[in-house]
Amino acid sequence: MTVTSPPTSGFEAHAARGPFNAAFFSLMGPNLEWNLRRHKRRVFADLPQTVVELGSGVGANLRHLPPRATLVALEPNPHMHRRLRAAAERRGVRLDLRERVAEDTGLPGSSVDTVISSLVLCSVADVDAVLAEVRRILRPGGTYRFVEHVVAPEGTPTRWLQRALRRPWGWTFEGCSCERDLAAAVRAAGFAHVDIEPYRLHTPFVTFNTQIAGIARA
Ligand SMILES: C[S@@+](CC[C@H](N)C(=O)[O-])C[C@H]1O[C@@H](n2cnc3c(N)ncnc32)[C@H](O)[C@@H]1O
């Protein structure tokens, strides 16, 4: 007998925090976008007509797609779906929404040109499994483009705060961790070429201000 795990295995939508996070990212969307715009414009430049996105949330990255694009959105949190559908409709994006985790996309191997994510690898259950899955589905030469928040350097006040706020932050933002060395994870994932730019934001969400944006080529 073959036992297959459900497509949202490892993700549990919370009845209260799910809707809270959907509302939070809708409200904060314009502000986040303002802070991230320069980095997103660089790594999301010239996206092709069809893009796969990990953890699309309420649609923060729809604006970076070309006109009449198709977005294959892997979003395991059903509380995000209504807003994501509405945003895609407003922007004229063809939305292929799949309630799945990024660890198990269900997409065929070597079938995708471009995968994107923003502020998602902080929340997935298994970063290495997600990166292996991204590599599996990308065609040779295809790109994974990402904007993510990462652990601060040891000994800095931001790193201290990331440790101190670990539990309430993770609880509020459904498993989000500010303590992941995602640049190291992407570099170790076996991509043919990786280009990563670290930078610092200046938002009141101090633990989230240490970030990276990059492109990894399969
Ligand atoms: C902080 S939100 C970011 C949403 C959006 N990308 C943005 O930039 O606003 C994190 C998103 O990742 C999704 N997520 C969490 N675990 C996931 C997983 N294993 N696979 C795919 N998405 C996941 C959450 O449901 C949520 O929509």
The ligand as an SDF file (V2000), in Angstrom:
LIG
                    3D

 27 29  0  0  0  0  0  0  0  0999 V2000
    4.7910   36.1630    5.8490 C   0  0  0  0  0  0  0  0  0  0  0  0
    3.6540   35.5080    4.7190 S   0  0  0  0  0  0  0  0  0  0  0  0
    4.2510   36.2130    3.1970 C   0  0  0  0  0  0  0  0  0  0  0  0
    3.2070   36.2510    2.1140 C   0  0  0  0  0  0  0  0  0  0  0  0
    3.6420   36.9200    0.8040 C   0  0  0  0  0  0  0  0  0  0  0  0
    4.6170   36.1190    0.1140 N   0  0  0  0  0  0  0  0  0  0  0  0
    4.1480   38.3240    1.0330 C   0  0  0  0  0  0  0  0  0  0  0  0
    5.2800   38.6340    0.6710 O   0  0  0  0  0  0  0  0  0  0  0  0
    3.3750   39.1260    1.5640 O   0  0  0  0  0  0  0  0  0  0  0  0
    4.1770   33.8120    4.6190 C   0  0  0  0  0  0  0  0  0  0  0  0
    3.3260   32.9820    3.6980 C   0  0  0  0  0  0  0  0  0  0  0  0
    3.9000   31.6920    3.5660 O   0  0  0  0  0  0  0  0  0  0  0  0
    2.8660   30.7390    3.6020 C   0  0  0  0  0  0  0  0  0  0  0  0
    3.4490   29.4360    4.0070 N   0  0  0  0  0  0  0  0  0  0  0  0
    3.7210   28.9800    5.2500 C   0  0  0  0  0  0  0  0  0  0  0  0
    4.2330   27.7530    5.2000 N   0  0  0  0  0  0  0  0  0  0  0  0
    4.2930   27.4170    3.8830 C   0  0  0  0  0  0  0  0  0  0  0  0
    4.7410   26.2670    3.1710 C   0  0  0  0  0  0  0  0  0  0  0  0
    5.2460   25.2020    3.8090 N   0  0  0  0  0  0  0  0  0  0  0  0
    4.6620   26.2830    1.8320 N   0  0  0  0  0  0  0  0  0  0  0  0
    4.1770   27.3640    1.1600 C   0  0  0  0  0  0  0  0  0  0  0  0
    3.7500   28.4710    1.7810 N   0  0  0  0  0  0  0  0  0  0  0  0
    3.8060   28.4960    3.1240 C   0  0  0  0  0  0  0  0  0  0  0  0
    1.8730   31.3040    4.5960 C   0  0  0  0  0  0  0  0  0  0  0  0
    0.5930   30.7360    4.4680 O   0  0  0  0  0  0  0  0  0  0  0  0
    1.9090   32.7750    4.2180 C   0  0  0  0  0  0  0  0  0  0  0  0
    1.0010   33.0830    3.1960 O   0  0  0  0  0  0  0  0  0  0  0  0
  1  2  1  0
  2  3  1  0
  2 10  1  0
  3  4  1  0
  4  5  1  0
  5  6  1  0
  5  7  1  0
  7  8  2  0
  7  9  1  0
 10 11  1  0
 11 12  1  0
 11 26  1  0
 12 13  1  0
 13 14  1  0
 13 24  1  0
 14 15  1  0
 14 23  1  0
 15 16  2  0
 16 17  1  0
 17 18  1  0
 17 23  2  0
 18 19  1  0
 18 20  2  0
 20 21  1  0
 21 22  2  0
 22 23  1  0
 24 25  1  0
 24 26  1  0
 26 27  1  0
M  CHG  2   2   1   9  -1
M  END
$$$$
